[in-house]
Amino acid sequence: MKRVLLTLTFAALLTQCYWLTAAKDRRLDPAVVYAPTPAPDRIILTWAGDPATTQAVTWRTDTSVPEALAEIAEASDGPEFSLRARRVQAVTEPLRSDLNEAHYHSVNFTELKPGSLYCYRVGDGFNWSEWNQFRTAAREAAPLTFLYVGDAQNDLWQFWSRVIRLSVLTAPGARFIVHAGDLINKTGADAEWGEWHRAADWINRTIPSFPTPGNHEYGGGSLDNHWKPQFTLPENGLPELKETNYFVDIQGVRMVSLDSMRMQQEQIDWLDRTLASNPNRWTILTFHYPLYSSQKGRDMKKLRDLWQPVLDRHAVDLVLTGHDHNYARSNLQTGTNARSGKAGTVYVVSVSGPKMRQLTSDVWWERAAEDTQLFQVIRVDGERLHYESFTARGNLYDAFELRKQKGKANKLINLVPASSENRRAEGAEAFIP
């Protein structure tokens, strides 16, 4: 009887091993799923110049495409715009990733009309993308809506896709998307970049991205080798931080990306000059490491001591960060954030991906959340900035308005919903993919 039981147990183990092996064999190979082809993919809009008169686009193919093209025309109600399209030769550069070799192509469309709708496509003259549309910015200050998301980072296809897609459905008129670092989890992982592009898909083709790098875009002190080939960004920052430290002026707002991963001291003078010469009514900064941390044990005192005085001196309006995998938003004069009250600055930490962390016990925020994926819609119109934060289900979680006051700091009007804060149940574990 014992021998029979042992035989049955052994047979069960063999069966389990078989199904585990079979399941493993059925998994799609990332090298196959994310392999480049002659057809354009990973198409993404960014800016390298003035958003009113230029538009950059970058895409990928396999190495069988040595040269690439883009076509552009002012949009029409019918297909006849394609008859008026002009061709632009792309700049091509190779990239060897952990999975494959590919060519990345980029074009910076110039001499565009402000406030106009354009159609464009990319390809090699034979294999083309679909025609996509974008709208150039107004030349002067005008109402502006944009999106902001914190760390996407993990399980991008499974968990982040619903957030980035809902953000655009919530604010279909958004003109660009701020990505506050840690877009992916593992530096140089081509499959993760494939997931990131796949999750956003047509969004990246029609709404420009404004990315800043996080610690997961750096490995061993080096920037992810995908960053510069796949993002065509302004080169108006420090030469050593090309395309990670930069700024863009759009419709009365100066948007600034700082690289909080390296050369923090060296960026101070550049930031001081960039903010001092700002002709716009509003100033918004994004970088990955928060000056006021919301995660336990992560206080960024050194960075705060370096950059806070410059932000206060130039009355920066809003700072958008990530890194801490929870949500927190300051008042103008709250706890350790009191110094910023003179400048009227609001600091935000947010997360859009599924990796979650516990909030710190050092309370400096006006509104906070744990275990909540969020996206933010920010609207600027004249003397007012309206901010809303939504959960992955589309529920309004936080809101406020900043109003300019001549000769004074901004006035903050809290519009926080009556719902209680999302906090983790006592003893519950954080979701960490």
C-alpha positions as CSV (number, residue, x, y, z in Angstrom):
1,M,0.0,0.0,0.0
2,K,2.8,2.4,0.9
3,R,4.5,1.6,-2.4
4,V,1.3,2.4,-4.3
5,L,1.0,5.8,-2.4
6,L,4.6,6.7,-3.2
7,T,4.0,5.8,-6.8
8,L,0.9,8.0,-7.0
9,T,2.7,10.8,-5.3
10,F,5.6,10.6,-7.7
11,A,3.2,10.5,-10.6
12,A,1.5,13.6,-9.3
13,L,4.8,15.4,-9.0
14,L,5.7,14.5,-12.6
15,T,2.3,15.8,-13.8
16,Q,2.8,19.0,-11.9
17,C,6.3,19.5,-13.4
18,Y,4.9,18.8,-16.8
19,W,2.2,21.4,-16.6
20,L,4.6,23.9,-15.1
21,T,7.1,23.3,-18.0
22,A,4.3,23.4,-20.5
23,A,3.0,26.7,-19.1
24,K,6.5,28.1,-19.2
25,D,6.9,27.1,-22.8
26,R,3.7,28.9,-23.7
27,R,4.9,32.2,-22.4
28,L,5.7,34.6,-25.1
29,D,9.4,35.4,-25.6
30,P,10.0,39.1,-25.0
31,A,12.6,39.0,-27.7
32,V,9.9,38.0,-30.2
33,V,7.1,40.2,-28.8
34,Y,9.2,43.4,-28.8
35,A,11.3,42.7,-31.9
36,P,11.6,45.6,-34.3
37,T,10.4,45.2,-37.9
38,P,10.6,47.4,-41.0
39,A,7.3,48.9,-40.0
40,P,7.5,52.0,-37.7
41,D,6.7,51.4,-34.0
42,R,7.2,53.2,-30.6
43,I,6.2,56.5,-32.3
44,I,6.3,59.3,-29.8
45,L,5.9,63.1,-29.9
46,T,8.1,65.4,-27.9
47,W,9.5,68.9,-28.3
48,A,13.0,69.9,-29.2
49,G,12.0,73.6,-29.9
50,D,9.2,76.0,-29.7
51,P,5.8,74.1,-29.3
52,A,4.1,76.8,-31.3
53,T,6.2,76.3,-34.5
54,T,7.9,72.9,-34.1
55,Q,7.1,69.3,-33.3
56,A,9.5,66.4,-32.8
57,V,8.6,62.8,-33.6
58,T,10.7,59.7,-32.9
59,W,10.2,56.1,-33.9
60,R,11.8,52.7,-34.2
61,T,12.4,50.1,-37.0
62,D,14.7,47.2,-37.5
63,T,18.1,47.6,-39.0
64,S,16.9,46.9,-42.5
65,V,15.8,50.5,-42.7
66,P,18.9,52.6,-43.0
67,E,17.1,55.8,-43.8
68,A,13.7,57.0,-42.9
69,L,11.2,59.8,-43.7
70,A,8.3,61.7,-42.3
71,E,5.5,63.5,-44.1
72,I,3.4,66.4,-42.7
73,A,0.5,68.5,-43.9
74,E,-1.9,70.9,-42.3
75,A,-5.0,68.8,-41.5
76,S,-8.2,69.0,-43.6
77,D,-11.7,67.6,-43.1
78,G,-11.1,65.0,-45.8
79,P,-8.1,63.0,-47.0
80,E,-6.9,65.6,-49.5
81,F,-4.3,66.9,-47.0
82,S,-2.1,64.0,-48.0
83,L,-1.7,65.5,-51.5
84,R,-0.1,68.5,-49.9
85,A,2.3,66.7,-47.6
86,R,5.9,67.6,-47.5
87,R,8.7,65.1,-46.8
88,V,11.4,65.5,-44.2
89,Q,14.5,63.3,-44.0
90,A,14.9,61.7,-40.6
91,V,18.1,61.5,-38.5
92,T,18.8,57.8,-37.8
93,E,20.9,56.2,-35.0
94,P,21.5,52.6,-34.0
95,L,20.7,51.1,-30.6
96,R,21.8,47.7,-29.4
97,S,19.6,46.7,-26.4
98,D,19.5,43.7,-24.2
99,L,17.1,42.0,-26.7
100,N,17.8,43.3,-30.2
101,E,19.4,45.8,-32.5
102,A,17.3,48.6,-33.9
103,H,17.3,51.9,-35.7
104,Y,15.7,54.9,-34.0
105,H,14.7,57.7,-36.3
106,S,13.7,61.3,-35.5
107,V,12.4,64.4,-37.2
108,N,11.9,67.9,-35.9
109,F,9.1,69.5,-38.0
110,T,9.7,73.3,-38.2
111,E,8.1,76.4,-39.7
112,L,4.6,75.3,-38.5
113,K,1.7,77.6,-37.9
114,P,0.8,78.3,-34.2
115,G,-2.5,76.9,-33.0
116,S,-2.9,74.7,-36.0
117,L,-3.8,71.0,-36.5
118,Y,-1.4,68.9,-38.5
119,C,-1.4,65.3,-39.8
120,Y,1.9,63.4,-40.1
121,R,3.1,59.9,-40.8
122,V,6.5,58.2,-40.6
123,G,8.1,55.4,-42.6
124,D,10.7,54.6,-45.2
125,G,8.7,55.5,-48.4
126,F,7.2,52.0,-48.6
127,N,6.2,51.0,-45.0
128,W,4.3,53.8,-43.4
129,S,2.6,54.4,-40.1
130,E,-1.0,55.6,-40.1
131,W,-1.7,59.4,-40.4
132,N,-1.6,60.9,-36.9
133,Q,-2.7,64.3,-35.7
134,F,-1.3,66.9,-33.3
135,R,-2.0,70.6,-32.7
136,T,0.7,73.2,-32.3
137,A,0.6,75.5,-29.3
138,A,-0.6,79.1,-29.4
139,R,2.2,81.7,-29.8
140,E,1.0,83.8,-26.8
141,A,-0.4,82.9,-23.4
142,A,-3.7,81.0,-23.7
143,P,-5.7,78.4,-21.7
144,L,-3.6,75.3,-21.3
145,T,-4.5,71.8,-20.1
146,F,-1.8,69.1,-19.4
147,L,-1.5,65.8,-17.6
148,Y,1.0,64.7,-15.0
149,V,1.8,61.1,-13.8
150,G,4.3,59.8,-11.3
151,D,6.2,56.5,-11.5
152,A,4.7,54.0,-14.0
153,Q,7.7,51.7,-13.4
154,N,6.3,48.1,-12.9
155,D,3.9,45.9,-14.8
156,L,3.3,48.6,-17.3
157,W,1.1,46.7,-19.7
158,Q,-1.0,45.0,-17.0
159,F,-1.5,47.8,-14.5
160,W,-0.4,51.2,-15.9
161,S,-2.2,51.1,-19.2
162,R,-5.6,51.7,-17.6
163,V,-4.4,54.8,-15.8
164,I,-2.7,56.6,-18.7
165,R,-5.6,55.8,-21.0
166,L,-8.2,57.0,-18.5
167,S,-6.2,60.2,-18.1
168,V,-6.7,61.1,-21.7
169,L,-10.4,60.2,-21.7
170,T,-10.7,62.5,-18.6
171,A,-8.9,65.4,-20.2
172,P,-9.1,64.9,-24.0
173,G,-7.8,68.4,-24.7
174,A,-4.5,67.8,-22.8
175,R,-1.6,69.3,-24.7
176,F,1.2,67.3,-23.2
177,I,2.0,64.7,-20.5
178,V,4.6,65.1,-17.7
179,H,6.2,61.9,-16.7
180,A,8.0,62.5,-13.4
181,G,10.7,59.7,-13.7
182,D,10.9,56.0,-13.3
183,L,9.0,55.3,-16.5
184,I,10.4,51.8,-16.4
185,N,11.9,49.6,-13.6
186,K,15.1,48.1,-15.0
187,T,17.6,50.3,-16.8
188,G,18.1,49.2,-20.4
189,A,15.3,46.7,-20.4
190,D,13.9,46.8,-23.9
191,A,10.9,44.7,-23.0
192,E,9.9,47.3,-20.4
193,W,10.2,50.2,-22.8
194,G,8.1,48.1,-25.2
195,E,5.4,47.7,-22.5
196,W,5.6,51.5,-21.8
197,H,5.0,52.4,-25.5
198,R,2.4,49.6,-25.9
199,A,0.4,50.8,-22.9
200,A,0.2,54.4,-24.1
201,D,0.1,53.4,-27.8
202,W,-1.7,56.1,-29.9
203,I,-1.5,58.6,-27.0
204,N,2.2,58.9,-27.5
205,R,1.6,59.6,-31.2
206,T,-0.8,62.4,-30.7
207,I,0.0,64.1,-27.3
208,P,3.6,65.2,-26.7
209,S,5.5,63.8,-23.7
210,F,7.6,65.8,-21.3
211,P,9.7,63.2,-19.5
212,T,12.2,63.6,-16.7
213,P,14.5,60.7,-15.6
214,G,14.3,58.8,-12.4
215,N,16.7,56.6,-10.5
216,H,15.4,53.6,-12.5
217,E,16.4,55.3,-15.8
218,Y,20.0,55.2,-14.4
219,G,22.1,52.1,-13.9
220,G,25.6,52.3,-12.5
221,G,25.5,56.1,-12.9
222,S,24.7,55.9,-16.6
223,L,21.5,57.0,-18.3
224,D,19.4,54.3,-19.9
225,N,20.7,53.8,-23.5
226,H,17.1,54.1,-24.8
227,W,16.5,57.6,-23.4
228,K,18.2,59.8,-26.0
229,P,17.4,57.7,-29.1
230,Q,13.7,57.5,-28.3
231,F,13.1,61.0,-26.9
232,T,14.0,64.0,-29.0
233,L,14.1,66.8,-26.4
234,P,15.4,70.4,-26.0
235,E,19.2,70.8,-25.6
236,N,18.9,74.1,-23.7
237,G,20.1,72.7,-20.4
238,L,23.6,71.9,-19.1
239,P,25.6,70.2,-21.9
240,E,26.5,67.3,-19.6
241,L,22.8,66.7,-19.0
242,K,21.6,66.9,-22.5
243,E,17.9,66.0,-22.9
244,T,17.4,65.4,-19.2
245,N,17.8,68.9,-17.9
246,Y,15.8,71.3,-20.2
247,F,12.9,73.7,-20.4
248,V,10.0,74.5,-22.7
249,D,7.8,77.6,-22.9
250,I,4.2,77.0,-23.8
251,Q,1.2,79.3,-23.7
252,G,2.3,81.4,-20.7
253,V,4.0,78.5,-18.8
254,R,7.7,77.7,-18.4
255,M,8.0,74.0,-17.9
256,V,11.4,72.9,-16.5
257,S,12.9,69.5,-16.2
258,L,15.7,69.0,-13.6
259,D,17.8,65.9,-13.5
260,S,17.7,65.0,-9.8
261,M,19.9,61.9,-10.3
262,R,23.2,63.7,-10.8
263,M,25.0,67.0,-10.9
264,Q,22.5,68.5,-8.4
265,Q,24.9,71.3,-7.4
266,E,25.9,72.1,-10.9
267,Q,22.2,72.7,-11.9
268,I,21.7,75.5,-9.4
269,D,23.2,78.3,-11.4
270,W,21.5,77.1,-14.6
271,L,18.2,77.0,-12.8
272,D,18.7,80.4,-11.3
273,R,19.4,81.9,-14.7
274,T,16.5,80.0,-16.3
275,L,14.0,81.2,-13.7
276,A,15.3,84.8,-13.7
277,S,14.9,85.1,-17.5
278,N,11.4,83.6,-17.5
279,P,8.9,85.9,-19.4
280,N,5.9,83.7,-18.5
281,R,3.3,84.2,-15.8
282,W,3.6,80.6,-14.5
283,T,6.6,78.4,-13.6
284,I,6.2,74.6,-13.1
285,L,9.1,72.3,-12.4
286,T,9.3,68.5,-12.6
287,F,12.1,66.2,-11.3
288,H,12.0,62.7,-9.8
289,Y,13.3,63.0,-6.2
290,P,10.8,65.0,-4.1
291,L,12.1,67.9,-1.9
292,Y,9.5,66.9,0.6
293,S,9.3,63.1,0.8
294,S,6.1,61.2,1.5
295,Q,7.7,57.8,2.0
296,K,9.0,56.6,5.3
297,G,12.8,57.0,5.7
298,R,13.4,59.0,2.5
299,D,13.9,62.6,3.5
300,M,15.8,64.4,0.7
301,K,17.3,67.1,3.0
302,K,20.5,67.6,0.9
303,L,18.5,68.2,-2.3
304,R,16.0,70.4,-0.5
305,D,18.9,72.6,0.9
306,L,20.4,72.9,-2.6
307,W,17.3,73.7,-4.6
308,Q,14.7,75.1,-2.3
309,P,16.3,78.6,-2.0
310,V,16.3,79.0,-5.8
311,L,12.6,77.9,-6.0
312,D,11.7,80.4,-3.2
313,R,13.6,83.2,-4.7
314,H,11.8,82.9,-8.0
315,A,8.4,82.1,-6.6
316,V,8.0,78.7,-8.5
317,D,4.3,77.9,-8.6
318,L,4.2,74.1,-8.7
319,V,6.7,71.2,-8.3
320,L,5.7,67.8,-9.7
321,T,7.7,64.7,-8.5
322,G,7.5,61.0,-8.0
323,H,9.8,58.3,-6.5
324,D,7.9,57.6,-3.2
325,H,5.1,55.4,-4.6
326,N,2.2,57.1,-2.8
327,Y,0.5,60.5,-3.0
328,A,1.0,63.7,-1.1
329,R,0.3,67.4,-1.8
330,S,1.4,70.3,0.2
331,N,-0.3,73.5,1.3
332,L,1.6,76.8,1.0
333,Q,2.4,76.9,4.7
334,T,2.4,73.4,6.3
335,G,4.9,71.9,8.7
336,T,8.3,71.5,7.3
337,N,7.1,73.2,4.1
338,A,6.7,76.6,5.8
339,R,9.5,78.2,3.9
340,S,7.7,77.8,0.6
341,G,4.8,79.9,1.9
342,K,6.7,83.0,1.0
343,A,6.8,81.8,-2.6
344,G,3.4,80.3,-2.9
345,T,4.8,77.0,-4.1
346,V,2.8,73.7,-4.0
347,Y,4.7,70.4,-3.9
348,V,3.2,67.2,-5.2
349,V,4.4,63.5,-5.0
350,S,2.3,61.1,-7.1
351,V,2.4,57.5,-8.5
352,S,0.6,56.1,-11.5
353,G,2.0,52.5,-11.5
354,P,1.1,49.6,-9.2
355,K,4.1,49.7,-6.8
356,M,2.9,51.0,-3.5
357,R,4.7,52.2,-0.3
358,Q,3.8,53.4,3.1
359,L,3.4,57.1,3.9
360,T,5.9,58.8,6.3
361,S,4.8,59.8,9.8
362,D,6.2,63.3,9.3
363,V,3.0,65.0,8.2
364,W,3.6,68.0,5.8
365,W,0.7,67.5,3.4
366,E,-2.7,68.8,2.8
367,R,-3.9,65.6,1.2
368,A,-2.2,62.1,0.9
369,A,-3.0,58.6,-0.1
370,E,-1.6,55.0,0.1
371,D,-2.3,52.1,-2.3
372,T,-3.8,54.4,-4.9
373,Q,-2.8,54.8,-8.6
374,L,-3.5,58.4,-9.7
375,F,-3.2,60.8,-12.6
376,Q,-3.4,64.6,-12.5
377,V,-5.1,67.1,-14.8
378,I,-3.7,70.6,-14.6
379,R,-5.4,73.6,-16.2
380,V,-3.8,77.1,-16.5
381,D,-6.0,80.0,-17.5
382,G,-4.8,83.6,-17.0
383,E,-4.3,84.3,-13.3
384,R,-5.6,80.8,-12.2
385,L,-4.1,77.3,-12.1
386,H,-6.6,74.6,-11.4
387,Y,-5.3,71.1,-10.3
388,E,-7.2,67.9,-10.0
389,S,-6.0,64.4,-9.0
390,F,-8.0,61.3,-10.1
391,T,-7.8,57.7,-9.0
392,A,-7.5,54.8,-11.5
393,R,-11.3,54.5,-11.3
394,G,-11.7,58.1,-12.3
395,N,-12.8,59.4,-8.9
396,L,-11.7,62.9,-7.9
397,Y,-9.3,62.5,-5.0
398,D,-7.7,65.9,-4.6
399,A,-8.1,69.4,-6.0
400,F,-7.0,73.0,-5.4
401,E,-6.7,76.3,-7.2
402,L,-3.8,78.7,-7.3
403,R,-4.6,82.4,-7.9
404,K,-2.0,85.0,-8.8
405,Q,-1.9,88.1,-6.5
406,K,0.0,91.1,-7.7
407,G,3.0,91.7,-5.4
408,K,2.0,88.8,-3.2
409,A,2.5,85.1,-2.9
410,N,-0.1,82.9,-4.7
411,K,-3.4,82.3,-3.0
412,L,-4.3,78.7,-2.6
413,I,-7.9,77.6,-2.4
414,N,-8.3,74.0,-1.3
415,L,-11.0,72.0,-3.2
416,V,-10.5,68.7,-1.5
417,P,-13.4,66.2,-1.8
418,A,-15.3,65.3,1.3
419,S,-14.2,61.6,1.0
420,S,-11.7,60.3,3.6
421,E,-8.1,59.7,2.6
422,N,-7.1,56.4,1.2
423,R,-5.0,54.7,3.8
424,R,-3.7,51.1,4.2
425,A,-5.5,49.0,6.7
426,E,-3.4,48.3,9.8
427,G,-1.2,45.2,9.2
428,A,-1.9,45.1,5.5
429,E,1.1,44.6,3.2
430,A,1.9,47.0,0.3
431,F,1.5,45.8,-3.2
432,I,4.9,45.5,-4.7
433,P,5.1,43.8,-8.1
